[in-house]
Amino acid sequence: PVRLRVEVDGRLWRYARACQVDPDGGPWRFAIAHALAEGQSVSVYAIGADQEAVLLAGSPIRTPASTPPRGELEAVTPTHISGWAVDDDYDGPITVAIHLDGRFWRRVTADMQRPDLDEQGIGPHGFAVPHALQPGQLVEALALGVRSDGSRDQHQVPLPGSPRTPPAGYVAPASSTRR
């Protein structure tokens, strides 16, 4: 592990460690959660055994503006709610909050592999949630934004295709009567 000194706008902000091993055999990696404002100058120094601080390549760098997530609520079928969501600020999967009739229902991770998304260069960011909705229930999906370090940002974007209802003629499970 390598000890790091992080400065923001020329002032000591914190010490950290680069302690994540690069799977490709490269240098140590690190990620530091932050709530820095857009445009702040960040410099990272590696501190050697002799306590000498060496400015890392790429430093200083300005914190970028966070972009909102994007995606789509594609379908509400008789059995599933499906779509995709991605945040271009982050390589990993993001969370989608699903609301029914204006109330929070559940969170899902948009991490499903789908060939159609792969062809578009979006990658494994699909989601599908089984449901037992009642006829006429309103479904809304919100993509929750993520910073490049994986921490949540303030973006909560209603996905295009929201709101939707189950298809016409849909009968909820256990809501039909037997004769």
Rosetta constraint file for C-alpha pairs under 8 A:
AtomPair CA 1 CA 17 HARMONIC 6.42 0.50
AtomPair CA 1 CA 18 HARMONIC 5.56 0.50
AtomPair CA 1 CA 19 HARMONIC 4.56 0.50
AtomPair CA 1 CA 20 HARMONIC 7.78 0.50
AtomPair CA 1 CA 28 HARMONIC 7.01 0.50
AtomPair CA 2 CA 17 HARMONIC 5.53 0.50
AtomPair CA 2 CA 18 HARMONIC 5.07 0.50
AtomPair CA 2 CA 19 HARMONIC 6.61 0.50
AtomPair CA 2 CA 28 HARMONIC 7.39 0.50
AtomPair CA 2 CA 46 HARMONIC 6.63 0.50
AtomPair CA 2 CA 47 HARMONIC 6.99 0.50
AtomPair CA 2 CA 48 HARMONIC 7.61 0.50
AtomPair CA 3 CA 15 HARMONIC 7.30 0.50
AtomPair CA 3 CA 16 HARMONIC 6.05 0.50
AtomPair CA 3 CA 17 HARMONIC 4.55 0.50
AtomPair CA 3 CA 18 HARMONIC 6.39 0.50
AtomPair CA 3 CA 46 HARMONIC 6.00 0.50
AtomPair CA 3 CA 47 HARMONIC 5.41 0.50
AtomPair CA 3 CA 48 HARMONIC 7.53 0.50
AtomPair CA 4 CA 15 HARMONIC 5.56 0.50
AtomPair CA 4 CA 16 HARMONIC 5.01 0.50
AtomPair CA 4 CA 17 HARMONIC 5.40 0.50
AtomPair CA 4 CA 18 HARMONIC 6.89 0.50
AtomPair CA 4 CA 44 HARMONIC 6.64 0.50
AtomPair CA 4 CA 45 HARMONIC 5.51 0.50
AtomPair CA 4 CA 46 HARMONIC 4.73 0.50
AtomPair CA 4 CA 47 HARMONIC 5.74 0.50
AtomPair CA 5 CA 12 HARMONIC 7.32 0.50
AtomPair CA 5 CA 13 HARMONIC 7.94 0.50
AtomPair CA 5 CA 14 HARMONIC 6.33 0.50
AtomPair CA 5 CA 15 HARMONIC 4.71 0.50
AtomPair CA 5 CA 16 HARMONIC 6.51 0.50
AtomPair CA 5 CA 44 HARMONIC 5.79 0.50
AtomPair CA 5 CA 45 HARMONIC 5.05 0.50
AtomPair CA 5 CA 46 HARMONIC 6.52 0.50
AtomPair CA 5 CA 47 HARMONIC 6.99 0.50
AtomPair CA 5 CA 53 HARMONIC 7.74 0.50
AtomPair CA 6 CA 12 HARMONIC 6.14 0.50
AtomPair CA 6 CA 13 HARMONIC 5.64 0.50
AtomPair CA 6 CA 14 HARMONIC 5.42 0.50
AtomPair CA 6 CA 15 HARMONIC 5.97 0.50
AtomPair CA 6 CA 16 HARMONIC 7.44 0.50
AtomPair CA 6 CA 42 HARMONIC 7.06 0.50
AtomPair CA 6 CA 43 HARMONIC 5.83 0.50
AtomPair CA 6 CA 44 HARMONIC 4.61 0.50
AtomPair CA 6 CA 45 HARMONIC 6.40 0.50
AtomPair CA 7 CA 11 HARMONIC 5.03 0.50
AtomPair CA 7 CA 12 HARMONIC 4.37 0.50
AtomPair CA 7 CA 13 HARMONIC 4.97 0.50
AtomPair CA 7 CA 14 HARMONIC 7.06 0.50
AtomPair CA 7 CA 42 HARMONIC 5.72 0.50
AtomPair CA 7 CA 43 HARMONIC 5.14 0.50
AtomPair CA 7 CA 44 HARMONIC 6.41 0.50
AtomPair CA 8 CA 12 HARMONIC 6.47 0.50
AtomPair CA 8 CA 13 HARMONIC 5.76 0.50
AtomPair CA 8 CA 40 HARMONIC 6.68 0.50
AtomPair CA 8 CA 41 HARMONIC 5.53 0.50
AtomPair CA 8 CA 42 HARMONIC 4.64 0.50
AtomPair CA 8 CA 43 HARMONIC 6.50 0.50
AtomPair CA 9 CA 40 HARMONIC 6.12 0.50
AtomPair CA 9 CA 41 HARMONIC 4.85 0.50
AtomPair CA 9 CA 42 HARMONIC 6.37 0.50
AtomPair CA 10 CA 41 HARMONIC 7.51 0.50
AtomPair CA 10 CA 42 HARMONIC 7.82 0.50
AtomPair CA 10 CA 43 HARMONIC 7.67 0.50
AtomPair CA 16 CA 32 HARMONIC 7.88 0.50
AtomPair CA 17 CA 30 HARMONIC 6.95 0.50
AtomPair CA 18 CA 28 HARMONIC 5.60 0.50
AtomPair CA 18 CA 29 HARMONIC 5.25 0.50
AtomPair CA 18 CA 30 HARMONIC 4.57 0.50
AtomPair CA 18 CA 31 HARMONIC 7.91 0.50
AtomPair CA 19 CA 28 HARMONIC 6.02 0.50
AtomPair CA 19 CA 29 HARMONIC 6.26 0.50
AtomPair CA 19 CA 30 HARMONIC 6.37 0.50
AtomPair CA 20 CA 28 HARMONIC 5.65 0.50
AtomPair CA 20 CA 29 HARMONIC 4.85 0.50
AtomPair CA 20 CA 30 HARMONIC 5.99 0.50
AtomPair CA 21 CA 25 HARMONIC 7.54 0.50
AtomPair CA 21 CA 26 HARMONIC 7.88 0.50
AtomPair CA 21 CA 27 HARMONIC 7.32 0.50
AtomPair CA 21 CA 28 HARMONIC 5.15 0.50
AtomPair CA 21 CA 29 HARMONIC 6.16 0.50
AtomPair CA 22 CA 26 HARMONIC 5.30 0.50
AtomPair CA 22 CA 27 HARMONIC 6.21 0.50
AtomPair CA 22 CA 28 HARMONIC 5.83 0.50
AtomPair CA 22 CA 29 HARMONIC 6.23 0.50
AtomPair CA 31 CA 149 HARMONIC 5.81 0.50
AtomPair CA 32 CA 149 HARMONIC 6.46 0.50
AtomPair CA 33 CA 149 HARMONIC 5.82 0.50
AtomPair CA 33 CA 150 HARMONIC 7.45 0.50
AtomPair CA 33 CA 151 HARMONIC 6.12 0.50
AtomPair CA 34 CA 151 HARMONIC 7.74 0.50
AtomPair CA 36 CA 40 HARMONIC 6.91 0.50
AtomPair CA 36 CA 63 HARMONIC 7.22 0.50
AtomPair CA 37 CA 63 HARMONIC 6.97 0.50
AtomPair CA 38 CA 62 HARMONIC 7.48 0.50
AtomPair CA 38 CA 63 HARMONIC 5.16 0.50
AtomPair CA 38 CA 64 HARMONIC 5.43 0.50
AtomPair CA 38 CA 65 HARMONIC 5.16 0.50
AtomPair CA 38 CA 66 HARMONIC 7.82 0.50
AtomPair CA 39 CA 62 HARMONIC 5.02 0.50
AtomPair CA 39 CA 63 HARMONIC 4.96 0.50
AtomPair CA 39 CA 64 HARMONIC 6.18 0.50
AtomPair CA 39 CA 65 HARMONIC 7.49 0.50
AtomPair CA 40 CA 62 HARMONIC 5.26 0.50
AtomPair CA 40 CA 63 HARMONIC 5.43 0.50
AtomPair CA 41 CA 60 HARMONIC 6.11 0.50
AtomPair CA 41 CA 61 HARMONIC 5.55 0.50
AtomPair CA 41 CA 62 HARMONIC 4.45 0.50
AtomPair CA 41 CA 63 HARMONIC 6.56 0.50
AtomPair CA 42 CA 59 HARMONIC 6.85 0.50
AtomPair CA 42 CA 60 HARMONIC 5.20 0.50
AtomPair CA 42 CA 61 HARMONIC 5.30 0.50
AtomPair CA 42 CA 62 HARMONIC 6.03 0.50
AtomPair CA 42 CA 63 HARMONIC 7.14 0.50
AtomPair CA 43 CA 55 HARMONIC 7.21 0.50
AtomPair CA 43 CA 56 HARMONIC 7.75 0.50
AtomPair CA 43 CA 59 HARMONIC 4.87 0.50
AtomPair CA 43 CA 60 HARMONIC 4.28 0.50
AtomPair CA 43 CA 61 HARMONIC 6.61 0.50
AtomPair CA 44 CA 55 HARMONIC 6.05 0.50
AtomPair CA 44 CA 56 HARMONIC 5.85 0.50
AtomPair CA 44 CA 59 HARMONIC 6.16 0.50
AtomPair CA 44 CA 60 HARMONIC 7.20 0.50
AtomPair CA 45 CA 53 HARMONIC 5.52 0.50
AtomPair CA 45 CA 54 HARMONIC 5.07 0.50
AtomPair CA 45 CA 55 HARMONIC 4.33 0.50
AtomPair CA 45 CA 56 HARMONIC 5.50 0.50
AtomPair CA 46 CA 53 HARMONIC 5.54 0.50
AtomPair CA 46 CA 54 HARMONIC 5.22 0.50
AtomPair CA 46 CA 55 HARMONIC 6.50 0.50
AtomPair CA 46 CA 56 HARMONIC 6.59 0.50
AtomPair CA 47 CA 51 HARMONIC 5.50 0.50
AtomPair CA 47 CA 52 HARMONIC 5.58 0.50
AtomPair CA 47 CA 53 HARMONIC 4.49 0.50
AtomPair CA 47 CA 54 HARMONIC 6.43 0.50
AtomPair CA 48 CA 52 HARMONIC 5.39 0.50
AtomPair CA 48 CA 53 HARMONIC 6.47 0.50
AtomPair CA 48 CA 54 HARMONIC 7.71 0.50
AtomPair CA 55 CA 59 HARMONIC 6.61 0.50
AtomPair CA 66 CA 89 HARMONIC 6.73 0.50
AtomPair CA 66 CA 147 HARMONIC 6.73 0.50
AtomPair CA 66 CA 153 HARMONIC 7.89 0.50
AtomPair CA 67 CA 87 HARMONIC 7.44 0.50
AtomPair CA 67 CA 88 HARMONIC 7.05 0.50
AtomPair CA 67 CA 89 HARMONIC 6.54 0.50
AtomPair CA 68 CA 87 HARMONIC 6.63 0.50
AtomPair CA 68 CA 88 HARMONIC 8.00 0.50
AtomPair CA 68 CA 145 HARMONIC 6.03 0.50
AtomPair CA 68 CA 155 HARMONIC 5.75 0.50
AtomPair CA 68 CA 156 HARMONIC 7.75 0.50
AtomPair CA 68 CA 157 HARMONIC 7.03 0.50
AtomPair CA 69 CA 85 HARMONIC 6.92 0.50
AtomPair CA 69 CA 86 HARMONIC 5.62 0.50
AtomPair CA 69 CA 87 HARMONIC 4.14 0.50
AtomPair CA 69 CA 88 HARMONIC 6.77 0.50
AtomPair CA 69 CA 143 HARMONIC 6.15 0.50
AtomPair CA 69 CA 144 HARMONIC 6.90 0.50
AtomPair CA 69 CA 145 HARMONIC 5.37 0.50
AtomPair CA 69 CA 146 HARMONIC 7.82 0.50
AtomPair CA 69 CA 155 HARMONIC 7.31 0.50
AtomPair CA 69 CA 156 HARMONIC 7.83 0.50
AtomPair CA 69 CA 157 HARMONIC 6.64 0.50
AtomPair CA 70 CA 85 HARMONIC 5.60 0.50
AtomPair CA 70 CA 86 HARMONIC 5.57 0.50
AtomPair CA 70 CA 87 HARMONIC 6.29 0.50
AtomPair CA 70 CA 143 HARMONIC 7.02 0.50
AtomPair CA 70 CA 157 HARMONIC 7.38 0.50
AtomPair CA 70 CA 159 HARMONIC 6.92 0.50
AtomPair CA 71 CA 83 HARMONIC 7.33 0.50
AtomPair CA 71 CA 84 HARMONIC 5.16 0.50
AtomPair CA 71 CA 85 HARMONIC 4.07 0.50
AtomPair CA 71 CA 86 HARMONIC 6.17 0.50
AtomPair CA 71 CA 143 HARMONIC 7.53 0.50
AtomPair CA 71 CA 159 HARMONIC 5.83 0.50
AtomPair CA 71 CA 160 HARMONIC 7.05 0.50
AtomPair CA 72 CA 83 HARMONIC 5.41 0.50
AtomPair CA 72 CA 84 HARMONIC 5.53 0.50
AtomPair CA 72 CA 85 HARMONIC 6.53 0.50
AtomPair CA 72 CA 159 HARMONIC 4.87 0.50
AtomPair CA 72 CA 160 HARMONIC 4.93 0.50
AtomPair CA 72 CA 161 HARMONIC 5.97 0.50
AtomPair CA 72 CA 162 HARMONIC 7.97 0.50
AtomPair CA 73 CA 81 HARMONIC 7.82 0.50
AtomPair CA 73 CA 82 HARMONIC 6.19 0.50
AtomPair CA 73 CA 83 HARMONIC 4.47 0.50
AtomPair CA 73 CA 84 HARMONIC 6.75 0.50
AtomPair CA 73 CA 140 HARMONIC 7.92 0.50
AtomPair CA 73 CA 141 HARMONIC 6.42 0.50
AtomPair CA 73 CA 159 HARMONIC 5.71 0.50
AtomPair CA 73 CA 160 HARMONIC 6.04 0.50
AtomPair CA 73 CA 161 HARMONIC 4.84 0.50
AtomPair CA 73 CA 162 HARMONIC 6.03 0.50
AtomPair CA 74 CA 81 HARMONIC 7.94 0.50
AtomPair CA 74 CA 82 HARMONIC 5.77 0.50
AtomPair CA 74 CA 83 HARMONIC 4.62 0.50
AtomPair CA 74 CA 84 HARMONIC 7.69 0.50
AtomPair CA 74 CA 161 HARMONIC 6.13 0.50
AtomPair CA 75 CA 80 HARMONIC 7.74 0.50
AtomPair CA 75 CA 81 HARMONIC 5.80 0.50
AtomPair CA 75 CA 82 HARMONIC 5.31 0.50
AtomPair CA 75 CA 83 HARMONIC 6.66 0.50
AtomPair CA 75 CA 161 HARMONIC 7.91 0.50
AtomPair CA 75 CA 164 HARMONIC 7.86 0.50
AtomPair CA 76 CA 80 HARMONIC 5.91 0.50
AtomPair CA 76 CA 81 HARMONIC 4.53 0.50
AtomPair CA 76 CA 82 HARMONIC 6.56 0.50
AtomPair CA 76 CA 139 HARMONIC 7.86 0.50
AtomPair CA 76 CA 164 HARMONIC 6.78 0.50
AtomPair CA 76 CA 165 HARMONIC 6.53 0.50
AtomPair CA 76 CA 166 HARMONIC 5.36 0.50
AtomPair CA 76 CA 167 HARMONIC 7.08 0.50
AtomPair CA 77 CA 81 HARMONIC 6.40 0.50
AtomPair CA 77 CA 166 HARMONIC 5.97 0.50
AtomPair CA 77 CA 167 HARMONIC 6.35 0.50
AtomPair CA 78 CA 132 HARMONIC 7.99 0.50
AtomPair CA 78 CA 166 HARMONIC 6.32 0.50
AtomPair CA 78 CA 167 HARMONIC 6.84 0.50
AtomPair CA 78 CA 170 HARMONIC 6.36 0.50
AtomPair CA 78 CA 172 HARMONIC 7.90 0.50
AtomPair CA 79 CA 130 HARMONIC 5.63 0.50
AtomPair CA 79 CA 131 HARMONIC 5.70 0.50
AtomPair CA 79 CA 132 HARMONIC 6.90 0.50
AtomPair CA 80 CA 128 HARMONIC 6.17 0.50
AtomPair CA 80 CA 129 HARMONIC 5.25 0.50
AtomPair CA 80 CA 130 HARMONIC 4.34 0.50
AtomPair CA 80 CA 131 HARMONIC 5.63 0.50
AtomPair CA 81 CA 128 HARMONIC 5.51 0.50
AtomPair CA 81 CA 129 HARMONIC 5.10 0.50
AtomPair CA 81 CA 130 HARMONIC 6.47 0.50
AtomPair CA 81 CA 131 HARMONIC 7.15 0.50
AtomPair CA 82 CA 126 HARMONIC 7.56 0.50
AtomPair CA 82 CA 127 HARMONIC 5.49 0.50
AtomPair CA 82 CA 128 HARMONIC 4.21 0.50
AtomPair CA 82 CA 129 HARMONIC 6.38 0.50
AtomPair CA 83 CA 126 HARMONIC 5.81 0.50
AtomPair CA 83 CA 127 HARMONIC 5.50 0.50
AtomPair CA 83 CA 128 HARMONIC 6.67 0.50
AtomPair CA 84 CA 110 HARMONIC 6.23 0.50
AtomPair CA 84 CA 125 HARMONIC 5.52 0.50
AtomPair CA 84 CA 126 HARMONIC 4.08 0.50
AtomPair CA 84 CA 127 HARMONIC 5.63 0.50
AtomPair CA 85 CA 94 HARMONIC 6.99 0.50
AtomPair CA 85 CA 95 HARMONIC 7.98 0.50
AtomPair CA 85 CA 96 HARMONIC 7.27 0.50
AtomPair CA 85 CA 110 HARMONIC 5.99 0.50
AtomPair CA 85 CA 125 HARMONIC 5.73 0.50
AtomPair CA 85 CA 126 HARMONIC 6.55 0.50
AtomPair CA 85 CA 127 HARMONIC 7.89 0.50
AtomPair CA 85 CA 143 HARMONIC 6.25 0.50
AtomPair CA 85 CA 159 HARMONIC 7.99 0.50
AtomPair CA 86 CA 93 HARMONIC 6.87 0.50
AtomPair CA 86 CA 94 HARMONIC 6.30 0.50
AtomPair CA 86 CA 110 HARMONIC 7.53 0.50
AtomPair CA 86 CA 122 HARMONIC 7.51 0.50
AtomPair CA 86 CA 125 HARMONIC 6.04 0.50
AtomPair CA 86 CA 143 HARMONIC 7.85 0.50
AtomPair CA 87 CA 91 HARMONIC 7.75 0.50
AtomPair CA 87 CA 94 HARMONIC 6.92 0.50
AtomPair CA 87 CA 145 HARMONIC 6.20 0.50
AtomPair CA 87 CA 146 HARMONIC 6.47 0.50
AtomPair CA 89 CA 146 HARMONIC 6.74 0.50
AtomPair CA 89 CA 147 HARMONIC 5.70 0.50
AtomPair CA 89 CA 148 HARMONIC 4.95 0.50
AtomPair CA 90 CA 146 HARMONIC 6.34 0.50
AtomPair CA 90 CA 147 HARMONIC 6.12 0.50
AtomPair CA 90 CA 148 HARMONIC 4.56 0.50
AtomPair CA 90 CA 149 HARMONIC 7.15 0.50
AtomPair CA 90 CA 150 HARMONIC 6.56 0.50
AtomPair CA 91 CA 148 HARMONIC 7.54 0.50
AtomPair CA 92 CA 150 HARMONIC 7.79 0.50
AtomPair CA 93 CA 109 HARMONIC 6.51 0.50
AtomPair CA 93 CA 110 HARMONIC 5.55 0.50
AtomPair CA 93 CA 111 HARMONIC 5.20 0.50
AtomPair CA 93 CA 124 HARMONIC 7.59 0.50
AtomPair CA 93 CA 125 HARMONIC 6.12 0.50
AtomPair CA 94 CA 109 HARMONIC 5.84 0.50
AtomPair CA 94 CA 110 HARMONIC 5.63 0.50
AtomPair CA 94 CA 111 HARMONIC 7.48 0.50
AtomPair CA 94 CA 125 HARMONIC 7.75 0.50
AtomPair CA 94 CA 143 HARMONIC 7.47 0.50
AtomPair CA 94 CA 144 HARMONIC 6.75 0.50
AtomPair CA 94 CA 145 HARMONIC 7.21 0.50
AtomPair CA 94 CA 146 HARMONIC 7.01 0.50
AtomPair CA 95 CA 107 HARMONIC 6.49 0.50
AtomPair CA 95 CA 108 HARMONIC 5.68 0.50
AtomPair CA 95 CA 109 HARMONIC 4.62 0.50
AtomPair CA 95 CA 110 HARMONIC 6.03 0.50
AtomPair CA 95 CA 143 HARMONIC 6.26 0.50
AtomPair CA 95 CA 144 HARMONIC 5.58 0.50
AtomPair CA 95 CA 145 HARMONIC 7.93 0.50
AtomPair CA 96 CA 107 HARMONIC 5.61 0.50
AtomPair CA 96 CA 108 HARMONIC 5.32 0.50
AtomPair CA 96 CA 109 HARMONIC 6.21 0.50
AtomPair CA 96 CA 110 HARMONIC 6.75 0.50
AtomPair CA 96 CA 141 HARMONIC 6.41 0.50
AtomPair CA 96 CA 142 HARMONIC 5.49 0.50
AtomPair CA 96 CA 143 HARMONIC 4.56 0.50
AtomPair CA 96 CA 144 HARMONIC 5.89 0.50
AtomPair CA 97 CA 104 HARMONIC 7.23 0.50
AtomPair CA 97 CA 105 HARMONIC 7.64 0.50
AtomPair CA 97 CA 106 HARMONIC 6.00 0.50
AtomPair CA 97 CA 107 HARMONIC 4.47 0.50
AtomPair CA 97 CA 108 HARMONIC 6.56 0.50
AtomPair CA 97 CA 141 HARMONIC 5.74 0.50
AtomPair CA 97 CA 142 HARMONIC 5.12 0.50
AtomPair CA 97 CA 143 HARMONIC 6.49 0.50
AtomPair CA 97 CA 144 HARMONIC 7.17 0.50
AtomPair CA 98 CA 104 HARMONIC 6.20 0.50
AtomPair CA 98 CA 105 HARMONIC 5.65 0.50
AtomPair CA 98 CA 106 HARMONIC 5.44 0.50
AtomPair CA 98 CA 107 HARMONIC 6.05 0.50
AtomPair CA 98 CA 108 HARMONIC 7.73 0.50
AtomPair CA 98 CA 139 HARMONIC 7.02 0.50
AtomPair CA 98 CA 140 HARMONIC 5.78 0.50
AtomPair CA 98 CA 141 HARMONIC 4.59 0.50
AtomPair CA 98 CA 142 HARMONIC 6.43 0.50
AtomPair CA 99 CA 103 HARMONIC 5.07 0.50
AtomPair CA 99 CA 104 HARMONIC 4.26 0.50
AtomPair CA 99 CA 105 HARMONIC 5.00 0.50
AtomPair CA 99 CA 106 HARMONIC 7.11 0.50
AtomPair CA 99 CA 139 HARMONIC 5.85 0.50
AtomPair CA 99 CA 140 HARMONIC 5.15 0.50
AtomPair CA 99 CA 141 HARMONIC 6.36 0.50
AtomPair CA 100 CA 104 HARMONIC 6.39 0.50
AtomPair CA 100 CA 105 HARMONIC 5.98 0.50
AtomPair CA 100 CA 137 HARMONIC 6.48 0.50
AtomPair CA 100 CA 138 HARMONIC 5.49 0.50
AtomPair CA 100 CA 139 HARMONIC 4.86 0.50
AtomPair CA 100 CA 140 HARMONIC 6.53 0.50
AtomPair CA 101 CA 137 HARMONIC 5.94 0.50
AtomPair CA 101 CA 138 HARMONIC 4.80 0.50
AtomPair CA 101 CA 139 HARMONIC 6.52 0.50
AtomPair CA 102 CA 138 HARMONIC 7.53 0.50
AtomPair CA 102 CA 140 HARMONIC 7.63 0.50
AtomPair CA 108 CA 127 HARMONIC 7.18 0.50
AtomPair CA 108 CA 129 HARMONIC 7.58 0.50
AtomPair CA 109 CA 127 HARMONIC 6.73 0.50
AtomPair CA 110 CA 124 HARMONIC 7.55 0.50
AtomPair CA 110 CA 125 HARMONIC 4.64 0.50
AtomPair CA 110 CA 126 HARMONIC 4.94 0.50
AtomPair CA 110 CA 127 HARMONIC 4.73 0.50
AtomPair CA 111 CA 124 HARMONIC 5.15 0.50
AtomPair CA 111 CA 125 HARMONIC 4.41 0.50
AtomPair CA 111 CA 126 HARMONIC 5.57 0.50
AtomPair CA 111 CA 127 HARMONIC 6.48 0.50
AtomPair CA 112 CA 124 HARMONIC 5.08 0.50
AtomPair CA 112 CA 125 HARMONIC 5.47 0.50
AtomPair CA 112 CA 126 HARMONIC 4.50 0.50
AtomPair CA 112 CA 127 HARMONIC 5.70 0.50
AtomPair CA 113 CA 117 HARMONIC 7.75 0.50
AtomPair CA 113 CA 118 HARMONIC 7.69 0.50
AtomPair CA 113 CA 123 HARMONIC 6.85 0.50
AtomPair CA 113 CA 124 HARMONIC 4.16 0.50
AtomPair CA 113 CA 125 HARMONIC 6.62 0.50
AtomPair CA 113 CA 126 HARMONIC 6.36 0.50
AtomPair CA 114 CA 118 HARMONIC 6.30 0.50
AtomPair CA 114 CA 123 HARMONIC 7.48 0.50
AtomPair CA 114 CA 124 HARMONIC 6.35 0.50
AtomPair CA 114 CA 125 HARMONIC 7.83 0.50
AtomPair CA 114 CA 126 HARMONIC 6.52 0.50
AtomPair CA 115 CA 119 HARMONIC 6.18 0.50
AtomPair CA 116 CA 120 HARMONIC 6.57 0.50
AtomPair CA 117 CA 121 HARMONIC 6.35 0.50
AtomPair CA 117 CA 122 HARMONIC 5.19 0.50
AtomPair CA 117 CA 123 HARMONIC 5.62 0.50
AtomPair CA 117 CA 124 HARMONIC 7.16 0.50
AtomPair CA 117 CA 125 HARMONIC 7.61 0.50
AtomPair CA 117 CA 126 HARMONIC 7.69 0.50
AtomPair CA 118 CA 122 HARMONIC 5.63 0.50
AtomPair CA 118 CA 123 HARMONIC 4.62 0.50
AtomPair CA 118 CA 124 HARMONIC 7.07 0.50
AtomPair CA 132 CA 172 HARMONIC 6.11 0.50
AtomPair CA 132 CA 173 HARMONIC 6.20 0.50
AtomPair CA 133 CA 137 HARMONIC 6.58 0.50
AtomPair CA 133 CA 166 HARMONIC 7.42 0.50
AtomPair CA 133 CA 172 HARMONIC 6.02 0.50
AtomPair CA 134 CA 166 HARMONIC 7.98 0.50
AtomPair CA 134 CA 171 HARMONIC 7.33 0.50
AtomPair CA 134 CA 172 HARMONIC 5.16 0.50
AtomPair CA 135 CA 165 HARMONIC 7.61 0.50
AtomPair CA 135 CA 166 HARMONIC 6.28 0.50
AtomPair CA 135 CA 170 HARMONIC 6.09 0.50
AtomPair CA 135 CA 171 HARMONIC 6.29 0.50
AtomPair CA 135 CA 172 HARMONIC 6.31 0.50
AtomPair CA 136 CA 165 HARMONIC 5.65 0.50
AtomPair CA 136 CA 166 HARMONIC 6.41 0.50
AtomPair CA 137 CA 165 HARMONIC 5.59 0.50
AtomPair CA 137 CA 166 HARMONIC 6.97 0.50
AtomPair CA 138 CA 163 HARMONIC 6.16 0.50
AtomPair CA 138 CA 164 HARMONIC 5.62 0.50
AtomPair CA 138 CA 165 HARMONIC 4.87 0.50
AtomPair CA 138 CA 166 HARMONIC 7.88 0.50
AtomPair CA 139 CA 162 HARMONIC 6.81 0.50
AtomPair CA 139 CA 163 HARMONIC 5.25 0.50
AtomPair CA 139 CA 164 HARMONIC 5.09 0.50
AtomPair CA 139 CA 165 HARMONIC 5.85 0.50
AtomPair CA 140 CA 158 HARMONIC 7.19 0.50
AtomPair CA 140 CA 159 HARMONIC 7.74 0.50
AtomPair CA 140 CA 162 HARMONIC 4.87 0.50
AtomPair CA 140 CA 163 HARMONIC 4.52 0.50
AtomPair CA 140 CA 164 HARMONIC 6.65 0.50
AtomPair CA 141 CA 158 HARMONIC 5.86 0.50
AtomPair CA 141 CA 159 HARMONIC 5.73 0.50
AtomPair CA 141 CA 162 HARMONIC 6.17 0.50
AtomPair CA 141 CA 163 HARMONIC 7.42 0.50
AtomPair CA 142 CA 156 HARMONIC 5.87 0.50
AtomPair CA 142 CA 157 HARMONIC 5.15 0.50
AtomPair CA 142 CA 158 HARMONIC 4.29 0.50
AtomPair CA 142 CA 159 HARMONIC 5.65 0.50
AtomPair CA 143 CA 155 HARMONIC 7.94 0.50
AtomPair CA 143 CA 156 HARMONIC 5.60 0.50
AtomPair CA 143 CA 157 HARMONIC 5.14 0.50
AtomPair CA 143 CA 158 HARMONIC 6.40 0.50
AtomPair CA 143 CA 159 HARMONIC 6.51 0.50
AtomPair CA 144 CA 152 HARMONIC 7.45 0.50
AtomPair CA 144 CA 153 HARMONIC 7.77 0.50
AtomPair CA 144 CA 154 HARMONIC 7.87 0.50
AtomPair CA 144 CA 155 HARMONIC 6.00 0.50
AtomPair CA 144 CA 156 HARMONIC 4.73 0.50
AtomPair CA 144 CA 157 HARMONIC 6.65 0.50
AtomPair CA 145 CA 152 HARMONIC 6.01 0.50
AtomPair CA 145 CA 153 HARMONIC 5.40 0.50
AtomPair CA 145 CA 154 HARMONIC 6.61 0.50
AtomPair CA 145 CA 155 HARMONIC 4.85 0.50
AtomPair CA 145 CA 156 HARMONIC 6.15 0.50
AtomPair CA 145 CA 157 HARMONIC 7.79 0.50
AtomPair CA 146 CA 150 HARMONIC 5.68 0.50
AtomPair CA 146 CA 151 HARMONIC 5.65 0.50
AtomPair CA 146 CA 152 HARMONIC 4.50 0.50
AtomPair CA 146 CA 153 HARMONIC 5.23 0.50
AtomPair CA 146 CA 155 HARMONIC 7.91 0.50
AtomPair CA 147 CA 151 HARMONIC 5.44 0.50
AtomPair CA 147 CA 152 HARMONIC 6.08 0.50
AtomPair CA 147 CA 153 HARMONIC 5.95 0.50
AtomPair CA 158 CA 162 HARMONIC 6.65 0.50
AtomPair CA 166 CA 170 HARMONIC 6.45 0.50
AtomPair CA 171 CA 175 HARMONIC 6.72 0.50
AtomPair CA 171 CA 176 HARMONIC 6.76 0.50
AtomPair CA 172 CA 176 HARMONIC 7.31 0.50
